[in-house]
Amino acid sequence: MAFSDNLKSFLEKTFDGSKEFLNKAGAQAQTWSEMGRLRIEILRLRQKAQSLTSRLGANVYELLVEKGEPMIGSSSQGIEELLNQLKAIEREISEKESAFRLAGGKDADLDGDGRPG
């Protein structure tokens, strides 16, 4: 086999190997991007749920203490709407956490201060 044939064969194998590597790297980068997006959405939803929980507590306090309501239930003024919003957020968080795990994410990546472990 001539030198030019050997060189051509080598370059074709190198090109094919590089192409395969780049395809795999691109797929991994897309997975990491998706996991990052899901992680940010999950943390944002958790923060929103925490804010709604605080509002719920303030509404309960207002009804009990400031308005002197003897009984408060899930259908009390201002309570039912917040509970429905919290339930919807909990479902959305659960769906996104499942998608995060399917993409290869770990629960530990969603806990703590928001920084990767």
C-alpha positions in Angstrom: 0.0 0.0 0.0 1.4 3.4 -1.0 2.1 6.1 1.5 -0.8 8.2 0.2 -3.2 5.3 0.6 -2.0 4.8 4.1 -2.4 8.4 4.9 -5.9 8.6 3.4 -7.0 5.5 5.3 -5.6 7.0 8.6 -7.3 10.3 8.0 -10.6 8.6 7.2 -10.4 6.5 10.4 -9.5 9.6 12.4 -12.3 11.6 10.9 -14.8 8.8 11.6 -13.6 8.5 15.2 -13.7 12.3 15.7 -17.2 12.5 14.2 -18.4 9.7 16.6 -16.8 11.5 19.5 -18.3 14.8 18.6 -21.8 13.2 18.3 -21.5 11.6 21.7 -20.1 14.8 23.2 -23.0 16.8 21.7 -25.6 14.4 23.0 -24.0 14.6 26.5 -23.9 18.4 26.4 -27.6 18.5 25.4 -28.4 16.2 28.4 -26.5 18.4 30.8 -28.2 21.5 29.4 -31.6 19.8 29.9 -30.7 18.8 33.5 -29.5 22.4 34.2 -32.8 23.8 32.9 -34.9 21.3 34.9 -32.8 22.0 38.0 -33.4 25.8 37.7 -37.1 25.3 37.2 -37.4 22.9 40.2 -35.6 25.4 42.5 -37.7 28.3 41.2 -40.9 26.2 41.8 -39.7 25.3 45.3 -39.1 29.0 46.1 -42.6 29.8 44.8 -44.1 27.1 46.9 -42.3 28.5 50.0 -43.6 32.0 49.2 -47.2 30.6 48.9 -46.8 28.7 52.2 -45.8 32.0 53.9 -48.9 33.7 52.4 -51.0 30.8 53.6 -49.7 31.2 57.1 -50.3 35.0 57.0 -53.9 34.4 55.8 -54.5 31.9 58.6 -53.1 34.3 61.2 -55.3 37.1 59.8 -58.4 35.0 59.9 -57.7 33.6 63.4 -56.2 36.5 65.2 -57.2 39.7 63.4 -60.7 38.7 62.2 -61.5 36.4 65.2 -62.7 33.5 63.0 -63.5 30.6 65.3 -62.8 27.9 62.7 -60.7 27.8 59.6 -60.9 25.2 56.9 -59.6 24.5 53.4 -62.7 26.4 52.0 -62.1 29.5 54.2 -61.7 32.9 52.4 -58.3 33.1 50.8 -57.2 29.6 51.9 -58.7 27.4 49.2 -57.1 29.3 46.3 -53.6 29.1 48.0 -54.0 25.4 48.7 -55.0 24.7 45.1 -52.0 26.7 43.9 -49.7 24.8 46.2 -51.1 21.4 45.0 -50.5 22.4 41.4 -46.9 23.5 42.1 -46.3 20.2 44.0 -47.4 18.2 41.0 -45.3 20.3 38.7 -42.2 19.9 41.0 -42.8 16.1 41.1 -43.0 15.9 37.3 -39.8 17.9 36.8 -37.9 16.0 39.5 -38.9 12.7 37.7 -37.6 14.1 34.4 -34.4 15.3 36.1 -33.8 11.8 37.5 -34.5 10.2 34.1 -31.9 12.5 32.5 -29.4 11.2 35.0 -29.7 13.8 37.8 -29.4 12.9 41.5 -31.7 14.1 44.3 -28.6 15.5 46.1 -28.1 17.9 43.2 -31.5 19.5 44.1 -30.9 19.9 47.8 -28.9 22.4 49.8 -27.7 25.7 48.7 -28.4 25.2 44.9 -24.7 24.5 44.1 -23.6 21.2 42.6 -22.4 18.8 45.2 
